[in-house]
Amino acid sequence: MNVKQRTIKGEISVKGVGLHTGANVTLTFCPAPENHGFKFQRIDLPGEPIVDADCDNVTDTARGTTITQNGASVSTVEHVMAALVGMDLDNVLVKLNGPETPIMDGSSIKFIEALEQVGVSVQHADREYYTIPHNITYTEPERSVEIVAMPLDDYRFTCMIDYNSPVLGSQHAGISTISEFKKEIASCRTFCFLHELEYQLQNNLIKGGDLNNAIVIVDKEVTKDELSHLAKIFNREEIDVAPQGILNNMELRYQNEPARHKLLDMIGDLALVGMHLKGHIMAARPGHAANVAFAKKIKAAIKKDKGKKKINAYDLNAKPLFDVVDIMKILPHRQPFLFVDKVLELTKTHVVGLKNVSMNEEFFKGHFPGAPVFPGVIQIEAMAQTGGILVLSTVPDPENYLTYFLKIDNVRFRSQVMPGDTIVFRCDLMEPIRRGIAQMKGVGMVGEKVVVEAEMMAQIVKVKDNETTK
């Protein structure tokens, strides 16, 4: 059974300060339409620019994950992203009136509680998953970082940290499914070592930090004068070191809370892949830079696999979504220049259609006598017609529109197509349609073999206007 996309029922806001900027900020979660994904909006800037939550937009991972797009940046997005994934959501717009998300208590739990307060709304569109097809690995030998994603029909995490610290030691954390996130991971707070805290204070880097939103690990001898100085900075009467080797401002929520927080960060960073994942993620000594690099590696695998896996999943003998009569109500093409026989699937962002190649096709008389081969140029035309069904489905009266090619790029013919073959085409929008311009990635397959692929740009034009468009 297909899982439906989910958003939230209404707007909900939380207020706090940014960990590094110290600025007061209001963060508002807003419902978003199907196929919107997760996006941040800087409502404090001119034009209120939007930043897509995408690993390709990451510009800094030094003290959290920062994303930048359209001249705007949003810092420390990982705890918010982890909450959105932990709530099993798909489409949310996050509005901010500042450059950084509020740190709250240093975990994701306050965001989870806010999202639960408004509730979840199930949408009509199906959710798209990327199932890890084989082991995907990432290593940083100089930092002893190792991350691997393995095939699994769920989303499971295992994380190990080891800072060579006599206090922290080696810790492990894990969840067997993302539904455990709220109970096991969401409330686990960020942490730092005392020497890091001192450096950041000296360099004015944690203007919004206080001892209520971070676990401070003390792995060196500390004098009473140093503790008194810290107490003065954080407006406390006194500070001491607890038996567990942490400042006594707070108690650990779990014995392995630091490892659980590292797992929280990783869930948030991997959400920047832009698609729900199925797989088992195992990580040793991860950090934001490694997480984002690994997310980019998964995204590259998704791009490489796009089309092939999904086309193979269709039953070509099942009742089609559109037969050729339905297709002619959308496309203006007619015999002998209609090259789509069925549409198997159609969403707002992709379409799957097929062409049955018959020896009765007129062009086989000359291409080639005695050695019939389906012409590559007609394969591209059939792919374009399939994509045309997608773009024309976005207007209420497709019979009054035509589609015109503007550009074809990166065309590859992988294998010959013969009479008797069935080509299945999948076309995906590469970006939203703007001003009637559609950019699509198309893949054509015969069985499990890719035979053709191309990137196409087309323009939707009203019939009455087409005399002025060449």
C-alpha positions as CSV (number, residue, x, y, z in Angstrom):
1,M,0.0,0.0,0.0
2,N,1.4,3.4,-1.0
3,V,2.1,5.9,1.8
4,K,0.6,9.3,1.4
5,Q,2.4,12.6,1.8
6,R,1.9,14.5,5.1
7,T,1.9,18.1,6.2
8,I,0.7,19.9,9.3
9,K,-2.9,21.2,9.9
10,G,-2.0,24.7,10.8
11,E,0.7,27.2,11.7
12,I,2.5,27.1,15.0
13,S,5.4,29.2,16.3
14,V,8.2,28.8,18.7
15,K,10.5,31.6,20.1
16,G,14.1,31.4,21.3
17,V,17.6,32.6,20.6
18,G,20.1,31.5,18.0
19,L,23.0,29.6,19.6
20,H,25.7,31.4,17.8
21,T,24.1,34.8,16.9
22,G,22.3,35.3,20.2
23,A,19.5,36.9,18.2
24,N,15.9,36.6,19.3
25,V,14.1,34.7,16.6
26,T,10.6,33.4,16.0
27,L,10.3,30.2,13.9
28,T,6.9,29.3,12.4
29,F,6.0,26.0,10.9
30,C,3.5,26.3,8.1
31,P,1.5,23.8,6.1
32,A,2.7,23.3,2.5
33,P,1.2,21.7,-0.6
34,E,2.0,18.3,-2.0
35,N,5.5,17.8,-3.5
36,H,6.7,21.0,-1.8
37,G,9.2,19.4,0.5
38,F,10.9,21.2,3.3
39,K,11.9,24.9,2.8
40,F,13.0,27.8,5.0
41,Q,11.9,31.4,4.4
42,R,13.7,34.5,5.7
43,I,10.7,36.8,6.3
44,D,13.0,39.4,7.8
45,L,14.8,40.0,4.4
46,P,13.6,42.0,1.4
47,G,11.5,39.8,-0.9
48,E,11.3,37.1,1.8
49,P,13.6,34.7,0.0
50,I,13.1,30.9,0.3
51,V,16.0,28.5,0.9
52,D,15.4,24.9,-0.1
53,A,16.4,22.3,2.5
54,D,18.9,20.6,0.2
55,C,22.4,19.3,0.8
56,D,23.5,21.1,-2.4
57,N,22.7,24.4,-0.6
58,V,24.9,23.7,2.4
59,T,27.6,26.4,2.7
60,D,29.0,25.8,6.2
61,T,29.3,22.9,8.6
62,A,31.7,24.3,11.2
63,R,29.3,24.7,14.2
64,G,26.1,23.4,12.7
65,T,24.6,23.1,9.3
66,T,24.0,26.3,7.3
67,I,22.1,26.4,4.0
68,T,22.2,29.3,1.5
69,Q,20.1,30.1,-1.6
70,N,18.6,33.2,-3.2
71,G,20.9,35.5,-1.3
72,A,19.7,34.2,2.1
73,S,21.2,31.9,4.7
74,V,19.7,29.8,7.5
75,S,22.0,28.4,10.2
76,T,21.7,25.5,12.6
77,V,19.0,23.7,10.6
78,E,19.7,20.2,11.7
79,H,17.5,20.1,14.9
80,V,14.5,21.4,13.0
81,M,15.1,19.0,10.1
82,A,15.4,16.1,12.5
83,A,12.0,17.0,14.1
84,L,10.3,17.2,10.7
85,V,11.6,13.7,9.7
86,G,10.9,12.4,13.2
87,M,7.3,13.5,12.8
88,D,7.1,11.7,9.5
89,L,6.3,14.8,7.5
90,D,6.9,15.6,3.8
91,N,5.8,19.2,3.1
92,V,6.4,22.1,5.5
93,L,7.5,25.7,5.1
94,V,9.5,27.0,8.0
95,K,9.4,30.8,8.3
96,L,12.1,32.7,10.3
97,N,12.6,36.3,11.2
98,G,16.3,35.8,11.7
99,P,19.4,34.1,10.3
100,E,19.5,31.1,12.7
101,T,16.9,28.7,14.1
102,P,16.4,29.0,17.9
103,I,18.5,26.6,19.9
104,M,15.6,26.0,22.4
105,D,17.0,23.4,24.9
106,G,19.6,22.1,22.5
107,S,17.5,19.2,21.2
108,S,14.5,18.7,18.8
109,I,11.9,18.0,21.5
110,K,10.4,21.6,21.6
111,F,9.9,21.5,17.8
112,I,8.3,18.0,18.1
113,E,5.9,19.3,20.8
114,A,4.9,22.3,18.7
115,L,4.3,20.1,15.6
116,E,2.2,17.7,17.7
117,Q,0.2,20.6,19.0
118,V,-1.2,21.4,15.5
119,G,-1.4,17.9,14.3
120,V,-0.7,16.2,10.9
121,S,-2.8,16.4,7.7
122,V,-2.6,13.5,5.2
123,Q,-2.4,14.6,1.6
124,H,-3.5,12.9,-1.6
125,A,-0.2,12.5,-3.4
126,D,1.9,9.3,-2.8
127,R,5.2,9.7,-0.9
128,E,8.4,8.8,-2.8
129,Y,11.0,6.7,-1.1
130,Y,14.6,6.0,-2.1
131,T,15.5,2.4,-1.0
132,I,19.2,2.0,-0.6
133,P,20.0,-0.6,-3.4
134,H,23.5,-1.6,-2.3
135,N,26.0,-0.5,0.3
136,I,26.9,3.2,-0.1
137,T,30.0,4.2,1.9
138,Y,31.8,7.3,3.0
139,T,35.1,7.6,4.9
140,E,37.4,10.2,6.2
141,P,40.6,8.2,7.2
142,E,42.3,11.3,8.8
143,R,39.3,11.6,11.2
144,S,38.5,7.9,11.4
145,V,35.0,8.7,10.1
146,E,33.1,5.8,8.5
147,I,29.5,5.9,7.3
148,V,27.6,3.2,5.4
149,A,24.1,2.9,4.2
150,M,22.8,-0.6,3.7
151,P,19.6,-2.0,2.1
152,L,16.7,-2.4,4.4
153,D,12.9,-1.9,4.1
154,D,12.8,0.6,6.9
155,Y,14.8,3.6,8.2
156,R,17.3,2.4,10.9
157,F,20.2,4.2,12.5
158,T,23.2,3.1,14.5
159,C,25.8,5.6,15.6
160,M,29.1,5.3,17.5
161,I,31.2,8.2,18.8
162,D,34.7,8.1,20.3
163,Y,36.5,11.3,21.2
164,N,39.4,9.6,23.0
165,S,38.1,11.3,26.1
166,P,38.5,9.7,29.6
167,V,35.0,11.1,30.5
168,L,33.0,10.5,27.4
169,G,34.7,7.4,26.2
170,S,33.1,5.3,23.4
171,Q,29.3,5.5,23.2
172,H,26.8,3.8,20.9
173,A,23.2,4.7,20.1
174,G,20.6,3.4,17.7
175,I,16.9,3.2,16.7
176,S,15.4,0.4,14.7
177,T,12.8,2.6,13.0
178,I,12.2,6.3,12.6
179,S,9.0,6.0,14.7
180,E,11.2,5.7,17.8
181,F,12.7,9.1,17.2
182,K,10.5,11.1,19.6
183,K,10.9,8.7,22.5
184,E,14.5,7.8,22.1
185,I,16.3,10.6,20.4
186,A,14.4,13.9,20.2
187,S,15.1,15.2,23.7
188,C,18.9,14.5,23.5
189,R,20.8,17.8,23.8
190,T,23.9,19.1,22.1
191,F,27.1,18.9,23.9
192,C,30.6,20.3,23.8
193,F,33.9,20.0,25.8
194,L,34.9,22.6,28.3
195,H,38.0,23.6,26.2
196,E,35.7,24.2,23.2
197,L,33.3,26.3,25.3
198,E,36.2,28.4,26.5
199,Y,37.4,29.0,22.9
200,Q,34.0,29.9,21.7
201,L,33.4,32.3,24.5
202,Q,36.8,34.0,23.8
203,N,36.0,34.3,20.2
204,N,32.4,35.5,20.7
205,L,31.0,32.5,18.9
206,I,28.1,31.4,21.1
207,K,26.3,34.6,21.9
208,G,23.1,32.7,22.5
209,G,24.6,29.8,24.5
210,D,23.8,29.3,28.1
211,L,24.0,26.3,30.4
212,N,20.4,25.3,29.8
213,N,20.9,24.2,26.2
214,A,24.2,22.3,26.1
215,I,25.9,19.5,28.0
216,V,29.4,20.6,28.9
217,I,31.9,17.8,29.3
218,V,34.8,18.4,31.6
219,D,37.8,16.1,30.6
220,K,40.6,18.1,32.2
221,E,41.4,19.5,35.6
222,V,39.5,22.7,36.4
223,T,40.4,25.2,39.0
224,K,37.9,26.9,41.3
225,D,38.8,30.2,39.7
226,E,37.9,28.9,36.3
227,L,34.6,27.6,37.5
228,S,33.9,30.9,39.2
229,H,34.6,32.7,36.0
230,L,32.2,30.5,34.1
231,A,29.5,31.0,36.8
232,K,29.9,34.8,36.4
233,I,29.6,34.6,32.6
234,F,26.4,32.5,32.8
235,N,24.9,34.4,35.7
236,R,25.0,31.6,38.2
237,E,26.0,31.6,41.8
238,E,28.3,28.7,41.4
239,I,29.2,25.9,39.0
240,D,30.9,22.6,39.8
241,V,31.8,19.4,38.0
242,A,29.3,16.5,38.5
243,P,30.6,13.0,39.2
244,Q,29.7,12.0,35.6
245,G,32.4,14.5,34.3
246,I,29.9,17.2,33.2
247,L,29.2,20.7,34.6
248,N,26.5,20.3,37.3
249,N,24.1,22.6,35.6
250,M,22.0,19.7,34.4
251,E,21.5,15.9,34.6
252,L,21.9,13.6,31.7
253,R,18.6,12.4,30.2
254,Y,20.4,9.2,29.1
255,Q,23.7,7.8,30.0
256,N,24.7,7.9,26.3
257,E,22.9,11.2,25.6
258,P,25.9,12.6,23.5
259,A,25.8,9.6,21.2
260,R,22.0,9.9,20.8
261,H,22.4,13.6,20.0
262,K,25.0,12.8,17.3
263,L,22.4,10.4,15.8
264,L,19.8,13.3,16.0
265,D,22.2,15.6,14.1
266,M,22.7,12.9,11.5
267,I,19.0,12.3,10.9
268,G,18.6,16.1,10.4
269,D,21.5,16.4,8.0
270,L,20.5,13.4,6.0
271,A,17.0,14.9,5.6
272,L,18.8,17.3,3.2
273,V,18.8,14.5,0.7
274,G,15.3,15.7,-0.1
275,M,13.6,12.3,-0.1
276,H,12.5,9.7,2.5
277,L,15.0,6.9,2.7
278,K,14.8,3.2,3.4
279,G,18.0,1.7,4.6
280,H,20.2,1.0,7.6
281,I,22.6,3.9,8.3
282,M,25.7,3.0,10.4
283,A,28.1,5.7,11.4
284,A,31.3,5.9,13.3
285,R,32.4,9.3,14.6
286,P,30.1,11.4,12.3
287,G,30.0,15.1,12.2
288,H,28.1,17.7,10.1
289,A,30.7,17.9,7.3
290,A,30.7,14.1,6.9
291,N,26.9,13.9,7.2
292,V,26.4,16.4,4.4
293,A,29.1,14.8,2.2
294,F,27.3,11.5,2.7
295,A,23.9,13.1,2.0
296,K,25.4,14.3,-1.3
297,K,26.6,10.8,-2.1
298,I,23.1,9.4,-1.6
299,K,21.6,12.2,-3.6
300,A,24.0,11.4,-6.5
301,A,23.0,7.7,-6.3
302,I,19.3,8.8,-6.5
303,K,20.0,10.9,-9.5
304,K,21.8,8.0,-11.2
305,D,19.0,5.5,-10.4
306,K,16.2,8.0,-11.3
307,G,13.8,6.4,-13.7
308,K,15.2,2.9,-14.1
309,K,14.0,1.4,-10.8
310,K,10.6,3.1,-11.0
311,I,10.0,2.0,-14.6
312,N,10.8,-1.5,-13.8
313,A,8.2,-1.6,-11.1
314,Y,5.3,-1.1,-13.4
315,D,3.1,-4.0,-14.6
316,L,2.8,-3.3,-18.4
317,N,-0.3,-5.6,-18.6
318,A,-2.2,-3.7,-15.9
319,K,-5.0,-1.4,-16.9
320,P,-3.5,1.9,-17.9
321,L,-4.3,5.3,-16.4
322,F,-4.9,6.6,-19.9
323,D,-5.4,4.6,-23.1
324,V,-4.7,6.0,-26.6
325,V,-8.2,7.6,-26.7
326,D,-7.6,9.4,-23.5
327,I,-4.2,10.5,-24.7
328,M,-5.7,12.1,-27.8
329,K,-7.8,14.3,-25.5
330,I,-4.6,15.8,-24.1
331,L,-2.1,15.7,-27.0
332,P,-2.8,17.3,-30.4
333,H,-0.8,14.6,-32.2
334,R,-2.5,12.1,-34.5
335,Q,-1.6,9.1,-36.6
336,P,1.0,8.7,-38.1
337,F,2.7,11.0,-35.6
338,L,1.3,9.9,-32.2
339,F,3.9,7.8,-30.5
340,V,2.4,7.2,-27.0
341,D,0.1,4.2,-26.6
342,K,-0.5,4.2,-22.9
343,V,0.1,6.3,-19.7
344,L,0.8,4.2,-16.7
345,E,1.3,6.9,-14.1
346,L,0.9,10.6,-13.8
347,T,1.7,12.9,-10.9
348,K,2.5,16.6,-10.6
349,T,6.2,15.9,-11.2
350,H,6.5,12.8,-13.3
351,V,4.8,10.7,-16.0
352,V,5.3,7.2,-17.2
353,G,4.1,6.2,-20.7
354,L,4.8,3.5,-23.2
355,K,5.2,2.9,-26.9
356,N,4.6,-0.4,-28.5
357,V,7.0,-0.7,-31.5
358,S,5.3,-2.5,-34.5
359,M,6.7,-3.5,-37.8
360,N,3.6,-1.8,-39.3
361,E,5.2,1.6,-38.6
362,E,5.5,3.4,-41.9
363,F,9.1,4.5,-41.3
364,F,10.4,1.0,-41.2
365,K,10.1,0.9,-45.0
366,G,13.2,3.1,-45.2
367,H,14.9,2.7,-41.8
368,F,16.3,0.3,-42.8
369,P,15.2,-2.1,-45.6
370,G,16.1,-5.6,-44.4
371,A,17.3,-4.3,-41.0
372,P,14.5,-2.4,-39.2
373,V,15.7,-0.2,-36.4
374,F,13.4,2.3,-34.5
375,P,14.8,5.7,-35.3
376,G,16.5,7.6,-32.5
377,V,14.9,10.8,-33.5
378,I,11.4,9.2,-33.1
379,Q,12.4,7.8,-29.7
380,I,13.1,11.4,-28.6
381,E,9.8,12.5,-30.1
382,A,7.9,9.7,-28.2
383,M,9.7,10.7,-25.0
384,A,8.8,14.4,-25.6
385,Q,5.1,13.4,-26.2
386,T,5.2,11.5,-22.9
387,G,6.5,14.6,-21.2
388,G,3.9,16.7,-23.1
389,I,1.2,14.8,-21.3
390,L,2.8,15.8,-18.0
391,V,3.0,19.5,-18.8
392,L,-0.4,19.8,-20.5
393,S,-2.0,18.1,-17.5
394,T,-1.1,21.3,-15.5
395,V,-3.7,23.4,-17.5
396,P,-7.4,23.0,-17.3
397,D,-8.0,22.9,-21.0
398,P,-5.1,21.0,-22.6
399,E,-6.9,20.9,-26.0
400,N,-6.2,24.6,-26.3
401,Y,-2.5,24.3,-25.9
402,L,0.6,23.0,-27.8
403,T,4.1,22.2,-26.6
404,Y,7.2,23.3,-28.5
405,F,10.7,22.1,-28.1
406,L,13.2,24.7,-27.0
407,K,16.2,22.6,-26.2
408,I,17.4,19.0,-26.0
409,D,20.6,18.2,-24.1
410,N,22.6,15.2,-23.0
411,V,21.0,12.8,-25.4
412,R,22.3,9.2,-25.2
413,F,21.2,6.2,-27.2
414,R,22.2,3.1,-25.3
415,S,20.8,0.3,-27.3
416,Q,18.9,-0.4,-30.5
417,V,15.1,-0.7,-30.4
418,M,13.5,-3.2,-32.8
419,P,10.0,-4.1,-33.9
420,G,8.2,-6.0,-31.2
421,D,9.9,-4.0,-28.4
422,T,7.9,-2.0,-25.9
423,I,9.6,1.2,-24.7
424,V,8.6,2.6,-21.3
425,F,9.3,6.3,-20.9
426,R,9.6,8.1,-17.6
427,C,9.8,11.9,-17.6
428,D,10.5,13.9,-14.4
429,L,10.4,17.6,-14.0
430,M,13.9,18.9,-13.2
431,E,12.4,22.0,-11.6
432,P,8.9,23.5,-11.2
433,I,7.3,24.8,-14.4
434,R,7.7,28.6,-14.6
435,R,6.2,31.0,-17.2
436,G,5.1,28.0,-19.3
437,I,8.7,26.6,-19.5
438,A,9.2,23.0,-18.5
439,Q,12.5,21.2,-18.1
440,M,12.4,17.4,-17.9
441,K,14.7,14.5,-17.6
442,G,13.6,11.5,-19.7
443,V,14.6,7.9,-19.7
444,G,13.4,5.2,-22.1
445,M,13.7,1.5,-21.2
446,V,13.1,-1.8,-22.9
447,G,12.7,-4.4,-20.1
448,E,15.5,-3.6,-17.6
449,K,17.8,-2.0,-20.3
450,V,18.1,1.8,-20.7
451,V,17.8,2.5,-24.4
452,V,17.6,6.3,-24.5
453,E,17.9,9.2,-22.1
454,A,17.8,13.0,-22.6
455,E,17.1,16.3,-20.9
456,M,14.4,18.4,-22.7
457,M,13.1,21.9,-22.4
458,A,9.7,22.8,-23.8
459,Q,7.2,25.7,-23.8
460,I,3.5,25.5,-23.3
461,V,1.7,27.8,-25.8
462,K,-1.9,28.5,-26.3
463,V,-3.2,27.5,-29.7
464,K,-4.4,31.0,-30.6
465,D,-0.9,32.3,-29.8
466,N,1.1,29.7,-31.7
467,E,1.4,31.7,-34.9
468,T,3.7,34.1,-33.1
469,T,5.8,31.3,-31.5
470,K,8.2,29.5,-33.8
